[in-house]
Amino acid sequence: MDTNTVSSAVVNLAPLAKAFAIGLSAIGAGLGIGMIGAKAMEAIGRNPEATGKVLVPMLIASAFAEAVAIYGLVIAFSIK
């Protein structure tokens, strides 16, 4: 194979790699945030007095889960 053929094949796969990077990170973040919210609501439903104790850790965990999607976006932008 000629080097031009190989480089054009790599360039043609770049949009697919970007789509996978963003898509998989968004799926992971969505599932993580969904589980965090579900478990927090379950904990509050079992013990309503613990709402204040559950809220802050839930928000922090949601921010960490959302960071995964942002990392995927950064990786997608870095793929050439």
Secondary structure as UniProt FT lines:
FT   HELIX           3..46
FT   HELIX           48..50
FT   HELIX           51..78
//
